[in-house]
Amino acid sequence: MPLKIVFMGTPDFAVPTLEKIHAAGHDVVAVYSQPPRPAGRGMAPRPSPVHARAEALGIPVFNPVSLKGEDAAEAFRAHGADVGVVVAYGLLLPEAILAAPRFGCLNLHGSKLPRWRGAAPIQRAIMAGDASTAVEVMQMEKGLDTGPVAMSAETPIGADETTLDLHDRLAALGSDLMVKALAALEAGSFATRPQADDGVTYARKIDKAEARIDWSAPAKHVHDTARGLSPFPGAWCEATVGGKVERLKVLRSTLASGSGAPGEILDRDGVVACGDGAIRLVEVQRAGGRPQPARQAFDAMKLAPGARLL
């Protein structure tokens, strides 16, 4: 029989899993998502991607500000779910919520646990220069991403891959993995293994203060930071254009040959010197503008070799 599921998720990353679970024939009795937030020029409340997709699928949506307290637990229990499926929901689940479904709650997490527990595993893996990562289905417990792992799908991280690239691939991999985990749950073959005690790292939330590029750092560090923060919040630097300082976001880059003073533009194709080595800027975004090739932006900004990015 299909499982009765409460799905809990908020951003784009969670949408493919909701869609795959629904398409697999499971009974998604409710979707929990973060409340609509002001967005756009008019700052009108906008439902989350998961909220919008659930409504399109005809699934009831709930937007509690908190899940603490007996009233929230009782409302959750009233759904009569066999299992809760949690994908980037954005709220910590109290023990009463975790214990409410017959099989507890399963979480889809974007790293190879115990590496990168926490809020920003995809960004932190790229910023650290990791060569590979994974998406995993975990049985949730009280601790932060400490529960036993049921299934894992590993994938390499490309040398120039951005967070957006990896995010989309992991979202697709994870949706298939969660459907497999639910099938195992139905068949009575669902099993977990405890996480290793060694190798624990925490993926703290991205602080916008991290986004300013330090050109005195080694080229690989600059490159990994830029691609890890792309597209949001976007690693940035400054350039002097027509006597004014303008912000420039780096969306795509690659390692390059060359040396010079940190931040020095070495050629018109976007090669910039770092503290050790150089990177080539591939795609950038000027303040208020759209993403564009670095050479095109440099020509428009009249940034010639020898100019400095700050």
C-alpha positions as CSV (number, residue, x, y, z in Angstrom):
1,M,0.0,0.0,0.0
2,P,1.2,3.6,-0.6
3,L,2.6,5.4,2.4
4,K,0.8,8.3,4.0
5,I,3.4,11.1,4.0
6,V,3.8,14.5,5.5
7,F,6.3,16.4,3.4
8,M,8.3,19.2,4.9
9,G,10.4,21.5,2.7
10,T,10.8,25.0,1.5
11,P,13.3,25.9,-1.3
12,D,13.8,24.8,-4.9
13,F,16.1,22.0,-3.8
14,A,13.1,20.1,-2.2
15,V,10.7,20.4,-5.1
16,P,12.0,17.4,-7.2
17,T,11.6,15.1,-4.1
18,L,8.0,16.2,-3.6
19,E,7.2,15.7,-7.2
20,K,8.8,12.2,-7.3
21,I,7.1,11.1,-4.2
22,H,3.8,12.2,-5.5
23,A,4.4,10.6,-8.9
24,A,5.3,7.3,-7.2
25,G,1.8,7.1,-5.9
26,H,2.3,7.8,-2.3
27,D,-0.4,9.7,-0.4
28,V,1.1,13.1,0.5
29,V,-1.5,14.1,3.0
30,A,0.0,17.5,3.9
31,V,3.0,19.7,3.1
32,Y,4.7,21.9,5.6
33,S,6.7,24.9,4.3
34,Q,8.0,28.1,5.6
35,P,5.5,31.0,5.6
36,P,5.3,33.2,2.5
37,R,7.9,36.0,2.5
38,P,7.8,39.5,1.0
39,A,9.5,39.4,-2.4
40,G,9.6,41.4,-5.7
41,R,9.3,45.1,-6.2
42,G,6.0,45.3,-4.5
43,M,7.2,43.2,-1.6
44,A,4.0,41.1,-1.6
45,P,4.1,37.8,0.3
46,R,5.3,35.1,-2.0
47,P,4.9,31.4,-1.2
48,S,8.0,29.2,-1.2
49,P,8.8,27.0,-4.2
50,V,7.5,23.9,-2.3
51,H,4.4,25.7,-1.2
52,A,3.6,26.7,-4.8
53,R,4.2,23.2,-6.2
54,A,2.2,21.5,-3.5
55,E,-0.8,23.8,-4.2
56,A,-0.5,23.0,-7.9
57,L,-0.6,19.3,-7.0
58,G,-3.7,19.8,-4.9
59,I,-2.0,19.0,-1.6
60,P,-2.9,21.0,1.6
61,V,-0.2,23.3,2.8
62,F,0.6,24.4,6.3
63,N,2.9,27.3,7.3
64,P,3.5,27.2,11.0
65,V,5.9,29.8,12.4
66,S,7.0,27.2,15.0
67,L,6.4,23.5,15.7
68,K,7.0,23.8,19.5
69,G,4.2,23.1,21.9
70,E,1.6,20.4,22.3
71,D,-0.9,22.2,19.9
72,A,1.6,21.9,17.0
73,A,2.4,18.3,17.9
74,E,-1.3,17.4,18.1
75,A,-2.0,19.0,14.7
76,F,0.9,17.1,13.2
77,R,-0.3,13.8,14.7
78,A,-3.8,14.4,13.3
79,H,-2.4,13.8,9.7
80,G,-1.9,10.1,10.6
81,A,1.3,9.9,8.6
82,D,3.3,6.8,8.2
83,V,6.5,8.8,7.7
84,G,7.6,12.4,7.5
85,V,9.9,13.4,4.7
86,V,12.1,16.5,5.4
87,V,14.1,18.3,2.7
88,A,15.6,21.7,3.6
89,Y,12.5,22.7,5.6
90,G,14.2,25.4,7.7
91,L,12.9,24.7,11.2
92,L,14.2,22.3,13.8
93,L,11.8,19.5,14.5
94,P,11.0,18.9,18.2
95,E,11.1,15.3,19.5
96,A,7.3,15.2,19.6
97,I,7.1,15.9,15.8
98,L,10.0,13.4,15.0
99,A,8.1,10.7,16.9
100,A,4.7,11.3,15.5
101,P,4.7,9.3,12.3
102,R,4.7,5.5,12.5
103,F,8.2,5.3,10.9
104,G,9.5,8.6,12.2
105,C,11.0,11.2,9.9
106,L,13.5,10.8,7.1
107,N,15.7,13.7,6.0
108,L,17.4,14.2,2.6
109,H,20.8,15.9,3.2
110,G,23.2,17.2,0.6
111,S,26.6,15.9,1.9
112,K,28.4,12.7,2.8
113,L,27.7,12.6,6.5
114,P,29.2,13.2,9.0
115,R,31.0,15.8,6.8
116,W,29.1,19.0,6.5
117,R,26.3,18.7,8.9
118,G,24.2,21.8,9.1
119,A,22.7,24.5,7.0
120,A,25.0,25.0,3.9
121,P,26.5,21.7,3.0
122,I,26.7,22.3,-0.8
123,Q,28.3,25.7,-0.5
124,R,30.8,24.5,2.1
125,A,31.9,21.4,0.2
126,I,32.8,23.6,-2.8
127,M,34.4,26.3,-0.8
128,A,36.6,23.7,0.9
129,G,37.7,22.3,-2.5
130,D,36.2,18.9,-1.8
131,A,36.6,16.5,-4.8
132,S,33.3,14.7,-4.2
133,T,30.1,14.8,-2.2
134,A,26.9,12.9,-1.8
135,V,23.2,13.2,-1.0
136,E,21.9,10.9,1.7
137,V,18.7,9.7,3.3
138,M,19.0,9.8,7.1
139,Q,16.7,8.8,9.9
140,M,16.2,11.9,11.9
141,E,16.9,12.2,15.6
142,K,17.2,15.1,18.1
143,G,20.8,16.1,17.1
144,L,21.7,18.3,14.2
145,D,22.1,15.8,11.2
146,T,23.4,13.1,13.6
147,G,21.0,10.4,12.7
148,P,21.8,7.0,11.1
149,V,22.1,6.9,7.3
150,A,19.9,4.6,5.2
151,M,21.1,5.4,1.6
152,S,23.7,7.4,-0.1
153,A,24.4,8.5,-3.7
154,E,27.9,9.9,-4.2
155,T,29.0,12.3,-7.0
156,P,32.2,14.0,-8.0
157,I,32.5,17.8,-7.8
158,G,33.8,19.3,-11.0
159,A,36.8,21.6,-10.8
160,D,34.9,24.6,-12.0
161,E,31.4,23.5,-10.8
162,T,29.4,26.1,-9.0
163,T,26.9,25.7,-6.1
164,L,24.0,26.2,-8.6
165,D,25.4,23.4,-10.8
166,L,25.9,21.0,-7.9
167,H,22.6,22.0,-6.2
168,D,20.6,21.0,-9.2
169,R,22.4,17.6,-9.7
170,L,22.0,16.7,-6.0
171,A,18.3,17.7,-6.0
172,A,17.7,15.2,-8.9
173,L,19.8,12.5,-7.3
174,G,18.2,13.0,-4.0
175,S,14.6,12.7,-5.3
176,D,15.4,9.3,-6.8
177,L,17.1,8.2,-3.6
178,M,14.2,9.2,-1.4
179,V,11.8,7.3,-3.5
180,K,14.0,4.2,-3.2
181,A,14.1,4.7,0.6
182,L,10.4,4.8,0.8
183,A,10.1,1.7,-1.4
184,A,12.4,-0.1,1.1
185,L,10.2,1.2,4.0
186,E,7.1,-0.3,2.3
187,A,8.9,-3.6,1.7
188,G,10.2,-3.9,5.2
189,S,13.8,-3.8,4.0
190,F,14.7,-0.3,5.3
191,A,17.9,-0.4,7.2
192,T,20.3,2.2,8.6
193,R,23.9,2.5,9.7
194,P,25.3,4.9,12.3
195,Q,27.5,7.8,11.2
196,A,31.2,7.6,11.8
197,D,32.5,9.4,14.9
198,D,35.5,10.8,13.0
199,G,35.4,13.4,10.3
200,V,32.6,15.6,11.6
201,T,32.5,19.1,10.1
202,Y,29.7,21.7,10.3
203,A,28.4,23.7,7.4
204,R,27.5,27.0,9.1
205,K,25.2,29.4,7.3
206,I,26.8,31.6,4.7
207,D,27.7,35.0,6.1
208,K,27.6,37.8,3.5
209,A,30.9,39.1,5.1
210,E,32.6,36.0,3.6
211,A,31.7,37.1,0.1
212,R,34.3,39.8,-0.5
213,I,37.2,38.4,-2.5
214,D,40.7,38.5,-0.9
215,W,43.0,38.7,-3.9
216,S,46.0,38.1,-1.7
217,A,44.8,34.5,-1.0
218,P,46.0,31.6,-3.2
219,A,44.3,31.3,-6.6
220,K,42.6,28.0,-5.7
221,H,41.1,29.5,-2.5
222,V,39.7,32.5,-4.5
223,H,38.3,30.2,-7.2
224,D,36.7,27.8,-4.8
225,T,35.2,30.6,-2.8
226,A,33.8,32.3,-5.9
227,R,32.2,29.1,-7.3
228,G,30.9,28.1,-3.8
229,L,29.1,31.4,-3.4
230,S,27.7,31.4,-6.9
231,P,25.0,32.5,-7.6
232,F,24.1,33.6,-4.0
233,P,25.2,35.7,-2.4
234,G,28.0,36.0,-5.0
235,A,31.7,36.5,-4.3
236,W,32.5,40.1,-5.1
237,C,35.2,42.6,-5.6
238,E,35.5,46.3,-6.5
239,A,36.9,48.1,-9.5
240,T,37.4,51.8,-10.2
241,V,35.3,52.8,-13.2
242,G,35.3,56.4,-14.4
243,G,36.6,57.6,-11.1
244,K,33.9,55.7,-9.2
245,V,34.1,52.4,-7.3
246,E,31.8,49.8,-8.7
247,R,31.0,46.3,-7.3
248,L,31.6,43.3,-9.5
249,K,30.3,39.8,-8.7
250,V,32.3,36.8,-9.9
251,L,29.8,34.0,-11.0
252,R,32.2,31.6,-12.8
253,S,35.9,31.3,-12.9
254,T,38.7,28.8,-13.6
255,L,42.3,28.5,-12.5
256,A,44.8,30.1,-14.9
257,S,48.5,30.7,-15.4
258,G,50.1,34.0,-14.5
259,S,51.4,36.1,-11.7
260,G,51.3,39.7,-10.6
261,A,50.2,42.0,-7.8
262,P,47.1,40.6,-6.1
263,G,44.0,41.8,-8.0
264,E,46.0,42.9,-11.1
265,I,44.3,42.2,-14.4
266,L,46.8,40.3,-16.5
267,D,45.0,40.2,-19.9
268,R,41.8,41.2,-21.6
269,D,40.4,37.7,-21.3
270,G,39.8,38.1,-17.6
271,V,42.9,36.6,-16.0
272,V,43.5,38.2,-12.6
273,A,46.5,37.6,-10.3
274,C,46.1,36.3,-6.8
275,G,48.5,36.0,-3.9
276,D,49.8,32.8,-5.4
277,G,48.8,32.0,-9.1
278,A,45.9,33.5,-11.0
279,I,42.3,32.8,-12.0
280,R,40.4,33.6,-15.1
281,L,37.1,35.3,-14.6
282,V,34.6,33.6,-16.9
283,E,31.2,35.2,-16.0
284,V,30.7,38.3,-13.9
285,Q,27.8,40.6,-13.0
286,R,28.0,44.4,-12.6
287,A,25.9,46.1,-10.0
288,G,22.4,46.3,-11.3
289,G,23.3,44.4,-14.4
290,R,22.9,40.9,-15.8
291,P,25.5,38.1,-15.9
292,Q,27.9,38.5,-18.8
293,P,31.3,37.3,-20.0
294,A,34.1,38.8,-18.1
295,R,35.8,40.1,-21.3
296,Q,32.6,41.9,-22.3
297,A,32.3,43.5,-18.9
298,F,36.0,44.5,-18.8
299,D,35.7,46.2,-22.2
300,A,32.6,48.1,-21.1
301,M,34.2,49.1,-17.8
302,K,37.5,50.1,-19.7
303,L,39.5,47.8,-17.4
304,A,42.7,47.1,-19.3
305,P,45.7,44.9,-18.3
306,G,47.5,46.5,-15.4
307,A,44.3,47.7,-13.7
308,R,43.6,46.4,-10.2
309,L,40.5,44.8,-8.8
310,L,40.1,45.6,-5.1
